[in-house]
Amino acid sequence: MSSVPTPAISFDQLCKSYPATGNRSQIALGPLTGAIEQGSFVSLVGPSGCGKSTALKLIAGLLTPSSGSVSLHASDDLSYVFQDATLMPWASVFDNVYLPFKLAGAARATVEDKVMASLERVGLADRAHAFPRELSGGMKMRVSIARALITEPKVLLMDEPFAALDEFTREKLDDDLLALWHAQKWTVLFVTHSIYESVYLSQRVMVLSQTPGRLIGDVVVDAPYPRDQAFRESAAYFDACRAVSTAMRMPAPSAEVSS
């Protein structure tokens, strides 16, 4: 008998609303109900302003739900990668990656091997003493990812981390991210505007409607890993992209405004 998949993240009737006019509030997101399986790679896509980043921040605990709930089954083992690399410009690559340990009170010398191992994972061990101004956009994002990985998280939340990069660099980092995910066995929830990127990376693509963001599609990408340029040119890839695109054109559920 097959075992029931274990969720890493689950959310039940999750909503976020903001004050509107009078005593009324405007729902910005939800309700959302669903689960992300442990060890899976799932992307969240939808139109601008639909609440993708809000959903990620609710899951991370950076925002408080207006109603509903989020359950993180590894709540102490989570890292968040923002859209911008958010590096300290005055600090070296090493010290940027060391920052989580520094905030936890760990002496630099005691974690040097871990910092260098994290930089090695993203191919930047030879740039440990460089400063952000000396790095390309893609390298800066690698440093940001290395910093997120330094605590060896079980859950990685990524908010459009490659959106500002050129297509060539973006595809390269997508490949690097998949290799890291395969090796480290994290659970990844990845927010992106790109249908093509979401299908290339993911086992599932969850589609949100226009505001208020509600789940209107959940597309399974039934393709093996590792993935490469041949997959990007395959019929299976284009079929999955078409399925996500079709889901995105579904009419948005009617928005309710709570009092």
N, C-alpha and C positions, 0 to 999 in steps of 0.2 A: 504494500500500500504506500503510495507516495506521501511524503510529508508536506504539511502546510507551510508555505514560505513564511519566514520570520520577518516582520516589518522592522525597519530601522526608524522610520518616521511614519506616524499616522496622524490624521487630522479629521475632526468630526464637526460638521456644520460650522467651519471656521469662517468668521466674518470680521471685517474691519470697516468701521464707518467714521465719518468726520462731521463736525458741526456744519450745518447748512444755514437755513433761515429759521428764525423763531425758535420753537422748541423741537424742531425736526432735525434729523441727521441724514446724511447722504451715504449710502453704502458704496464703498469703493472696491470691495473685494468680498466675494462669497455669496451664499455659503458654499464652502468647499468641503467635500468628504472624500477621503481616499487614503492610500498607503503607499510607501516606497519600500520595496523589499531590500533586506540587508545584502550588501555586495553588488547592488544593481547600479546602472548608469541611466538616469532619467533626465530628460530635458523638459523645461517648461517654456512654451512659446505662446505668443499672442500679440495683438496690436499694441502700439505704444499707449501707455497710460492705463492698461487693463489690470495692473496690480501684480505683475510678476515679481518685481523686486519687493513689493509689500509682503507677498506670500513668503518669500525667502526670509525677510526680516522677522516675520511672525514666528517662523520655524526656529530661527536662531535665538529668539528671545529678545531681539533688539526693539521690537514693538509688542504692545500688549493687545490681544484680541478684544474686539468689542463684544463678541459672543463666540460660543463654540470653544473647541480645545485643540491643542497640539500635544502629541506625545512623542518624545524623543527617547528611544530605547538605549541611547548611548550619550546622554545629555552632557556628560563631562568630557566627551571625546569628539568634539566638533570644531571645525575650522571654517572660516568664512573668507572668500576671496572677492574683493570688491572690483568694480569696473575699472577704477583707476588703481595703479600700482601702490599709491599712498606710501612711498618710501620717504625716509628722512634724508633730505638732500645733503646734510652735513655729515652723515654717517657712511661708513664703508658698506659694501655689500655684506661682508661678514657681520657687521654690527646690526644691520637691518634684519638679518635672519636671526641673530642672537636675541633680538628684542623680547620675544615672549619669555625666554628664560631669564633675562635681566629683570623683567617685571615680576617674575616669580621669586627673585632673590638668589638665583643660581650664579655662582662665580663663573666668569668667562672661561677660565682655564679648565673647569670641570666639564664643560659641555662643548669644548672646541671640536672634538671628534664628531659629535652629533651635528653641529653646524656644518662642518665640511662634508659630512655624508649627505646632508640635505641638499647642499649646493651641487654635489656630485650627481645626485639624482636628476637635476635639471640642467646638467651640462655646464655649470658655471664655477666649478671649483677653482679654475685658473683665474677667475675675476674676483676672488674674495676680497682683495684690497682695493678694488676700484670703487669709484663713487658713482651715484646714479647719473650724474651729468655726462659720464663717460660711456653710458650704455645706450643701446638702441631701445625702442619701445618694446620689442619682443623680449629683450634681455631683462628689462625692468619687470615685465610680467612674470618671467621665470623666477626672479628674486622674490616677488610677492608670493608665488606658489611655494617656493622653498620655505619661506617663513610660515606659511600655513601648514606645511607638512612637518615642521620641526617637532611638533608635539605628537606626531604619529597618530593623527585623528582617525576615527572609524567612519566619520561622516564629513564630507566636504561639500559645502554650499558655495556655488560660484555664480556671481551676478554679472553676466556679460563680460567676462574677463578679457576677451580678445576683440571686442567690438571696434576699438579705435585703431586696430592694426590693419596693414595692407593684406590683401588676400593670400599672397604667398606665405607671409609670416604666420598668418592665422591658420592656414592649413598645416603648416609645420608644427605649430603648437598644439593643434588638435591631435595630431599623430603622437606627439610626445605625451600629451595628457592621457591618451588611451593606453599607451605603454606603461605609464606609471600606475594607472588604475588597475590594469591587469596584474601588475606585479604586487601592488600593495593591498588589493582586495577591499578598497574603501566602498562606501556607498556615496554616490555623487548625485547631487541635484543641481542641474546646470541651467541657468536662465539665458536665453538668447532670443534675438529678433529673427535669426536666420533659420528658415525651414531646412536649408541644405546642411547647415552645420548640425542642427539638432538630429537629423536623420543619420548623418555620418557617425556621430558620436554614440548614439543612444540605443538602448534596448527598448525603451518606451519613450514616446513623446506625448506629453500632456498638453492639451490646447485650451487656453482660456479665451473667453468671449470679450467683447468690448465691455467697458465699465458699466456695471460692476462685474469684475472678472469672475466668471463661473466656468466650471469644467464643461466643455462642449465636445471634447474629443480625447481619446486615449488610444494612440496608435502604437501597435507593437511592431518593432523593426526586426523582422525575423531573418537576420543575417549573421554569419559567424564572425568572430574576431580571430586574428588581427584583421583590420580593415585597411585598405590602401587605395591607390588611384584606380585600380581595376574595379573596386566596389563603387567608387564615385561615377564610373562610366557604365555601370551595370543596369539591367532592366529592373532588378530588385530595388536598387537605390531610387530610381525615378518613380517606381510604383509607390514606394513609401513616401517620397516627397509629395506626390500627387494626393495621397491619402491625407497627409497633414494639411496641405493646401485646401482640400475640400472641406475638412473639418473647420478650418479657420473661416470659411465662408458661410458656415451655418449661422442662422439668425440668432442674435443674442437673446437670452432669456429676458423677460420683462424685469426691469429694475424695480425693486420695492424700496420704499423709503419708510424707515421706522420712526415712530414718534418718540 
